[in-house]
């Protein structure tokens, strides 16, 4: 790292506010961080241009739209096919909410939303028949005590200030 912080404390506070409520107006954001609404708008736009703020989106209750079953699926690629990136095949399955390439025994971890167990079985079969999928393991979620917590940007920035290194306590 060049020694220049990726974000300053004001940017961190803006990001924290937006993570907690992405519909907040620029005037409200500005008032919270001690600047005008237009200045807050300019800061937000700069964070977007730098690729730090990836946008805002509505949070939808999956059960409220008929997708009440959540499962995680571990995927192991077929021997000899590890050089092939099969994530685009998973992206073509609408019920796959997230796809992660991982280290460990499996190669991918998928987050899947389905309407019921019969629907989940259909999605699992579709994943299992994807070219280069060798083995799968599926874990069904009973409950989710919390999810989508805001990133601890302010704490991480404070740690960086104390140590002089990014994110070090």
Backbone torsions as a table, in degrees:
resi	resn	phi	psi	omega
1	UNK	NA	144.6	-174.3
2	UNK	-76.0	0.8	-177.8
3	UNK	94.5	-18.9	178.3
4	UNK	-83.1	127.6	-180.0
5	UNK	-63.9	146.6	178.7
6	UNK	-67.8	-35.7	176.3
7	UNK	-140.8	152.8	176.9
8	UNK	-96.9	174.2	-177.5
9	UNK	-59.3	-34.3	178.5
10	UNK	-67.2	-45.2	176.3
11	UNK	-58.8	-41.3	179.9
12	UNK	-61.4	-43.0	179.3
13	UNK	-66.0	-39.7	177.6
14	UNK	-62.3	-45.6	179.7
15	UNK	-63.0	-39.8	178.2
16	UNK	-61.8	-44.9	179.2
17	UNK	-62.1	-44.1	-178.3
18	UNK	-68.1	-33.2	177.0
19	UNK	-65.8	-33.5	-177.7
20	UNK	-81.9	-30.4	178.9
21	UNK	-157.3	94.8	-178.1
22	UNK	-70.9	-9.0	179.7
23	UNK	-94.5	3.1	179.9
24	UNK	-61.2	138.7	179.7
25	UNK	-75.4	158.9	177.8
26	UNK	-63.5	-33.1	176.9
27	UNK	-63.3	-42.6	178.7
28	UNK	-65.8	-43.2	179.0
29	UNK	-61.2	-47.3	179.9
30	UNK	-58.3	-44.6	-179.7
31	UNK	-61.9	-37.7	-179.1
32	UNK	-69.6	-31.4	-176.0
33	UNK	-106.6	2.4	175.2
34	UNK	82.8	39.3	176.5
35	UNK	-146.3	171.7	179.5
36	UNK	-74.2	162.3	176.5
37	UNK	-59.2	-46.7	178.2
38	UNK	-61.2	-35.7	177.0
39	UNK	-66.7	-40.0	177.2
40	UNK	-63.8	-40.7	178.1
41	UNK	-60.4	-43.4	178.7
42	UNK	-62.7	-42.2	178.2
43	UNK	-61.8	-44.3	-179.7
44	UNK	-62.5	-44.3	179.8
45	UNK	-61.8	-40.4	178.6
46	UNK	-65.4	-37.2	176.9
47	UNK	-65.4	-34.8	176.7
48	UNK	-68.8	-45.7	-179.4
49	UNK	-61.2	-38.5	179.6
50	UNK	-75.0	-7.0	178.7
51	UNK	79.4	13.7	178.5
52	UNK	-85.1	-43.1	175.4
53	UNK	-96.6	116.5	-173.0
54	UNK	-92.2	5.1	179.5
55	UNK	116.0	175.1	177.4
56	UNK	-125.7	147.8	179.7
57	UNK	-146.1	158.9	178.5
58	UNK	-74.1	140.4	173.4
59	UNK	-92.0	125.9	-177.4
60	UNK	-114.2	135.3	177.3
61	UNK	-72.3	113.0	-177.6
62	UNK	-55.8	-43.2	-179.9
63	UNK	-63.7	-33.2	-179.5
64	UNK	-67.3	-18.4	178.2
65	UNK	-115.3	21.4	173.6
66	UNK	83.7	17.6	178.8
67	UNK	-120.1	61.0	-173.2
68	UNK	-82.2	-6.1	179.7
69	UNK	-103.1	126.8	178.1
70	UNK	-116.3	134.7	177.5
71	UNK	-142.2	154.0	172.3
72	UNK	-115.2	137.3	-175.8
73	UNK	-126.3	124.4	178.6
74	UNK	-92.5	128.7	-176.1
75	UNK	-118.5	129.6	172.2
76	UNK	-112.3	127.7	179.1
77	UNK	-75.6	156.1	178.4
78	UNK	-64.5	141.3	176.5
79	UNK	-55.0	138.6	-179.8
80	UNK	86.0	-6.4	-179.3
81	UNK	-113.9	12.2	-175.2
82	UNK	-62.4	-23.4	179.3
83	UNK	-74.6	-17.1	-179.3
84	UNK	-84.4	123.5	176.5
85	UNK	-84.2	112.5	-177.9
86	UNK	-100.7	11.8	-178.4
87	UNK	-64.0	-30.7	179.2
88	UNK	-65.2	-32.1	176.2
89	UNK	-65.8	-38.5	178.0
90	UNK	-70.3	-35.2	178.8
91	UNK	-64.0	-23.6	179.5
92	UNK	-77.8	-5.8	179.7
93	UNK	-99.9	108.8	-172.9
94	UNK	-57.6	-29.5	-177.3
95	UNK	-76.2	-11.0	177.4
96	UNK	-82.1	107.7	-176.5
97	UNK	-80.2	-34.4	-179.0
98	UNK	-148.8	149.2	178.1
99	UNK	-134.9	126.6	179.9
100	UNK	-123.7	131.8	168.3
101	UNK	-83.4	130.9	-172.0
102	UNK	-130.9	163.5	172.7
103	UNK	-97.8	152.0	179.8
104	UNK	125.3	-158.1	-178.6
105	UNK	-68.7	-36.7	178.4
106	UNK	-92.4	164.5	-179.8
107	UNK	-105.0	-28.4	-179.1
108	UNK	-135.7	152.5	171.2
109	UNK	-127.3	121.5	179.6
110	UNK	-107.9	142.8	172.3
111	UNK	-107.2	121.4	-172.7
112	UNK	-121.0	136.7	173.7
113	UNK	-114.5	133.4	-179.9
114	UNK	-140.3	163.2	-177.7
115	UNK	-75.0	-40.4	179.7
116	UNK	-157.9	-177.0	-176.2
117	UNK	-67.4	-32.6	176.6
118	UNK	-65.1	-40.7	177.2
119	UNK	-65.8	-40.9	177.2
120	UNK	-61.1	-41.9	178.5
121	UNK	-59.7	-41.0	177.2
122	UNK	-60.2	-45.3	-179.5
123	UNK	-65.9	-43.7	178.8
124	UNK	-58.7	-44.6	179.0
125	UNK	-62.6	-38.4	178.8
126	UNK	-64.1	-42.6	177.4
127	UNK	-64.7	-44.6	-177.6
128	UNK	-62.4	-27.2	-179.8
129	UNK	-93.0	6.3	176.3
130	UNK	-70.3	136.8	-179.9
131	UNK	-54.6	135.0	178.3
132	UNK	78.7	2.5	173.9
133	UNK	-82.9	123.2	-176.1
134	UNK	-100.6	-47.1	-176.7
135	UNK	-145.2	147.3	176.7
136	UNK	-134.5	156.6	170.7
137	UNK	-141.6	132.0	-176.2
138	UNK	-118.5	131.4	175.5
139	UNK	-114.6	125.1	178.7
140	UNK	-94.3	135.3	-177.7
141	UNK	-87.0	128.5	175.4
142	UNK	-81.1	-44.0	179.6
143	UNK	-154.8	162.6	-179.5
144	UNK	-127.6	96.5	-179.5
145	UNK	-58.7	-36.6	172.5
146	UNK	-157.9	157.7	-178.8
147	UNK	-160.7	155.5	177.1
148	UNK	57.7	45.0	175.6
149	UNK	-68.7	146.5	174.1
150	UNK	-61.1	143.9	176.3
151	UNK	-63.9	143.7	-177.8
152	UNK	-80.7	59.2	-175.1
153	UNK	-62.1	-45.5	-177.3
154	UNK	-64.4	-42.5	178.3
155	UNK	-65.1	-43.1	-179.3
156	UNK	-63.1	-40.4	179.0
157	UNK	-66.1	-39.4	178.1
158	UNK	-64.2	-40.4	177.3
159	UNK	-61.8	-40.7	-180.0
160	UNK	-64.4	-41.9	179.7
161	UNK	-63.2	-39.9	-178.6
162	UNK	-69.2	-36.9	-172.5
163	UNK	-100.4	-21.3	-174.3
164	UNK	82.5	-2.0	177.8
165	UNK	-121.7	147.3	-178.8
166	UNK	-60.2	126.9	170.5
167	UNK	62.4	22.9	-178.1
168	UNK	-104.8	124.6	-179.9
169	UNK	-69.4	NA	NA
